[in-house]
Amino acid sequence: MVELEWVSRRPLSLETNPLTMLEFNFTPFPLLTTERLILRKAVIEDAPEIFFLRSDPRVLKYIDREPAQSLEEAQQFIRLITDNLESNSGINWAISLKDDSRLIGTIALWRLIKEHHRA
């Protein structure tokens, strides 16, 4: 089992309001670490690795998505996930090794449905 360590000042906040709907607050960004990995915020400099992953047929084999056609599409994706983060409508982590900051993958919570307490 992998134990996660919160590196931000406070953990991911899922505060309940009187109507029992969740309110998401991803500020500050929750940086997560394991023994080998860092889950961090994606930055525009990650675009080449995002493009590689989103254009590789082996990666897309089980994902219903057309392959990325350009580096610009990868940059647009990073801008989209940044916008989602800022609006608290979703969160994506860039995965990298502790000793190498290059992105090796991503993981996300998206389609946040507050009234159902799920993503």
N, C-alpha and C positions, 0 to 999 in steps of 0.2 A: 504494500500500500504506500502511496506517495503522500507525504504531508506537505501542505502548502504553507508558506510563511507570508504574512502580509507585510509589505515593505512600506506602504503608504502610511500616512499618519492615522488613518482610520479605515476600517474595513468597508467594503462595498455596502452602501446603505440601502436597506429596503424598509423604509419607515411606513407603518400602517396608519392611515387616517381613520376618522370615525366611521366612514362608510366601508371599511375593510379593504379598500383598494390600495394597492401599493403605490408608493411614490419612489421613483428611482433617482439616485443622485450619484453620478460617476465622477464627481469632483471632490478631492483630487483623484486622478486616475489610479486605480488599484493595480500596482505593480506586484506581480506574484513571482515567487521563486521556488524551485525545487532543488534537489541536490545538483542536478545537471543543467536545468533550464531556467530561462527568464521569460516570463510572459509580460510584455511591455506594450506601450502604445505604438502603433504603426506610424511611421513618418514617411514623408515624400521620398526620402533617400532609399526606402524599401521598394520603390517601384520596379527596378529590374528583377528582383526576386519574385515579387507579386506577378509580374508579367510572365516570368518563367513558369510559375506554378499554374496560373490561370490559362496558359496556352498549351500545357503538356497533356496529350490525350490520356496518358496513364493516370494522371491526377484527376482528370475529368470523367473517367470511365463510369463512375457511379453518381455523377452530379449532372443534373439537368441544366446545363449551361453551355452556351456556345464558347469556343476557345477565344481568348483575347487575341486581338489582331495587332495591337500596338502598345508601346510603352505609355502613350497618352491614355489608353483605356485603364491601365494599371494606376496611373496617377489620378484619374477620375474616381476609381474605386477607393483609393486612399482618402480623397476629398469627401466622398460619400460617407465612409465610416467615421470620419472626423466630424462631419455634420450630425450624424446620428448620435455620436458621443456627446456633442455639445447640447443637443436637444434632449438628451437622456432617453432616446428611443431605441437604443441598442448599444452594444459594446463589443468591440473586437480587440483581441490581443494578438500581437505579433509574437511568434515563438522564436527564440534564439538560444543557442548554447551559451552557458555562462562565460566561456572563454573565447567566444566569437560572436560579435553583435549582428552578424548577417542573419536575416530572416530565413527560417527553414520551414515555416508554416504559420497558419493562423487558426484561431478558434474564437467563437463568438457566442453571445447571447443576443438573439434578435427575435423579431416578431413578439416583442414584449406585450403581453396581454394582462394589464394591471388587474382587471376585475376577476381574472381567473388565476392570478398569482403564478403565472408561468411564462416561459419564453421558449 
